[in-house]
Amino acid sequence: MTLEQVCDRLGWASTSKLSRIELGQSRPDLADVLDLLDIYQVPPSQRDALIVIARDAATSRGWWKALGEMGERQRTYAELEAGAAGIVEYQPCVVPGLLQSPAYARLRIAAGQLIDPQVDVEADLRARSARHAVLRRVEPPRYTALITEVACASAGDPVEVWRGQLRHLLDLTELPHVTIRLLPSGAGAGPLPLTPFSSYSFPDPADPRTVMLEALTTDVRLTTATDVDRYERMTQQLLEAALPEQETARVLAGWLDG
């Protein structure tokens, strides 16, 4: 069916609304989704799955509002995180964004103003906080963070901010789908990568695995099998060198107590 034919059956005045829905430019209401499912005669199994997705989107208005405030770089990560079934992050210098406490995130975002004075700290902070919800949704992705000792060091941050960040990490280790593993100094993985990276896998095998390399002013997206496989091998080496989950939690708790 053409856009015009569908809109005629729905009684919609123009095709622009349907076009925005199909292009992913607007979130459809659940009622619209139900009407479209009827018109397209979607089989029951697919229908039920799409209704669940539509209901989830309807309760995520804060995330969609924040998406509009995000810059292009943060929006890219938010969209990958929202659709991912599995996420692995490696950070050699700072705590990964999805694991940052609000106070720690504010410091990191404010530091970006030294490079880009146009950074809107409050808008970026709201957007990052909205991204955090992905780890607490009904069906969250499997999330693994590989963090160096340097990334967890106070590095001159106010003591209470640093201690709050440690408490936040320990709280997140209680989530069954979240794995945090520390790479101690001198970890036996050979020279550690200097560039942060994150990898994403998706429920649909047809969706390409994706690796994002984080640089100072831009990011690089890798989707070819050769590139992604190399980073998966690197991830495996880092996992073998990292402290186990329980030992990581003990180290973090020891720093907090100290």
Steps between C-alpha positions, in 0.01 A plus 500: 500500500609856438515765770185653354307171511590437865414855605167481317407186696610661827325826425823698546498837325849471350781249448760699697410337833537147362820595323652631826404177677652282228822703500534481878465877536210489746370261764156364404223479757391150597160560336672583170708183523188289561327655199803436277527141620137444400544653155819306430342176630806427715513140631425456874857421612647807330202709607552419869871581480435837335233588755752438780750729327237770448391485865863523613554804279184661639644482854837640391396856426790638705749315280341632179492854637866472595583361156394831349748685722793274422781599273577276205772303682295421809192421289700235310590320822147533639348339192750213505439441872122509459498219243786287630469155654861511619744784571869481589693816589871552556619821664864571583458853642152571641198310627273407203206732443232240583662445841557864598334650806332838438770696685783320322328543163462873562876533555583304186254698285617834643859405418393477136438874498877552498499355149154607385360810676161431338443191718168530687583327828144476629354370173779243463452393860124448448568302185760280667270438796227391258744257336561338841142369494601236244664297779183502710232437239283188502717309251845660531804413288781286642758761595870446571744776592878454496655789691862569589612598850592841359142555385375440855762718670392832650734696267450820697119477510331616822511217752123477541447483123755218475351312795150545357619355171647195677172446686314529171721236338447264792123549478507414130693179564186374675307499172506147354553619141785741585861380520778735611858376488811690596825487304776541760824676421732257322210278390632215289326594175807660347486875438146619572318681217532876531167571329166433670266276305157346537339213312133424441315185399132495410207257532459469123795314343449712189603812694878540468714483811640846561813638665534868588842658553489812713735783401532857619279677247333220307429127515563218257236235430622155388261238363705279269549146628879528481514813715241380752670161535830669587336697778323191627838327525635802687199491731566134576861579590385779732245269664772245566720766661229673706416425860192279552174675584512419871863609534421823314219573746735431794763737363245776441357453848852511647569832328171633629572387858852640477 
